[in-house]
Amino acid sequence: MKRQSRRYLSAFLGVAFGIYALLGAFNFVVDPYGLFPGPEITGFNEIKADVDKHVRMVKAFQVRQSPPTGLIVGSSRALLGVPTNHAAWPKDASPVYNLSLYGGYLYEAMRYFEHAVELGSVRHTLLALDFWMFDRDWVTRSGFSEERLLMSEDGVSNAPDDLEPLRTLFAWNTLRSSLRTITRQDRDDILVQQPDGSSGWRSEAGWLRTKKSHLQQFGYMERMFGVTAWGAVNSSRWDVTDPADQTSPLQMFRRMVHLAHDKKIDLRIAISPSHARIWEVMYAGGMWQTWEDWKRALVQITLEEAARVNASPFPVWDFSGHNSITTEPVPRNGSPMKWYTDGSHFKPNVGAMMLERIYTPKEKSVPPDFGILLAPGKIDEALGRLRTSREIYARTHPVDVKEASRWAAP
């Protein structure tokens, strides 16, 4: 009887091990997160359609597989909108990796920047900033783990768990991602991540077909920012105007600037160009002055950190506000837009102009009002120009202003 029981147990364990091995082998072949060097087969696993759900794990390991010389750090705006392969990048910036994260507050951007810098290869970085990243009530998003990063939070070198990618092969969640990868190869409405860290919709037409219209998506984003962020009741969350405030997310920005100086990294800072209607939500919420003060604080920190090492301050380029790109008319039907998908996110053709303005500022193909250098001593003049542009937009686009501002009326 005991011998028969042992045979049953051995058979059970053999079957279980076989299923487990098949699970790992199947996930390895499909490689839904792009973590392994296997073949990418057209129609089978070439399109990695499920990476966005595990992007914090994927990027922590992916950036180590091919250490970049150039980096893009920011939120989903930079992730979807700033290209890695544009000719405006400095010649010695290649390869460029897009380390931006969906919905990441500044803490996550700082920690992933430190992780990449620890590789020792980074020489150029574009830091694309959004005001909402500086929320004092920030939290890390699902999937973030300090254990994956090469530098600990207190600045000490860390040894990441390099076995995590192997363990994902035997996870049932990975199996679901593998099946989704295989079954979505012919979909044109999916978000796809590339090996260089950049993401984008496989087809703009497919995206637009599923979203009904740009106007609908504008309303969704405006409501999200108006209800959850830009409002008088939430104003204390955005008290980030004092560069010396040690409790402010501004100190995370300072830490990034400090590190860039110490590691001789050419850091360029850009304030992202969301659509003018997003700024109307902010204006209606009574946040415009705080927004301006935040920009002043950014410039002040770059000055202080440059003085510390007797260097030139890193430039801060402001693409936000109301200009010839951000005021693109929003179609009232299903027509596509040239520069935007929704009020928050711009297309790569806008990101290309950002790179041209930042790295080749004399490039004449970029509209002259797109991108203002917030130079020390001239920031008040620059912010005054943005206020004037906003007043003109309010007079000439009353319907857009009314639709956007309803979400954040004080």
Protein Blocks (a to p, Z undefined) as FASTA:
>chain_A
ZZmmmmmmmmmmmmmmmmmmmmmmmmmmnomnopaccdcdehilmpccklmmmmmmmmmm
mmmmmccfbdcdddfklmmmmcfkbfkbcfklpccddfbdehiafklmmmmmmmmmmnop
afbdcddddfklmpfkbccdehiafklpcbdfkopacdddfklmmmmmmpfklmmmmmmm
mmmmmpckbccddfkopacdfblklmmmmnopaklmmmmmmmmmmmmmncfklmmmmmck
bfklmkbmklmmmmmmmmmmmnopacddddddddfklmmmmmmnopmmmmmmmmmmmmmm
mmmmmmmnopacdddddfehjdfklmgccdfbfbdcfkbmblmlccfklmmmmmmmmmmm
mbmkbcfkgopaddehilmmmmmmmmmmmmmmmmmmmmlmmmmmmmmgZZ
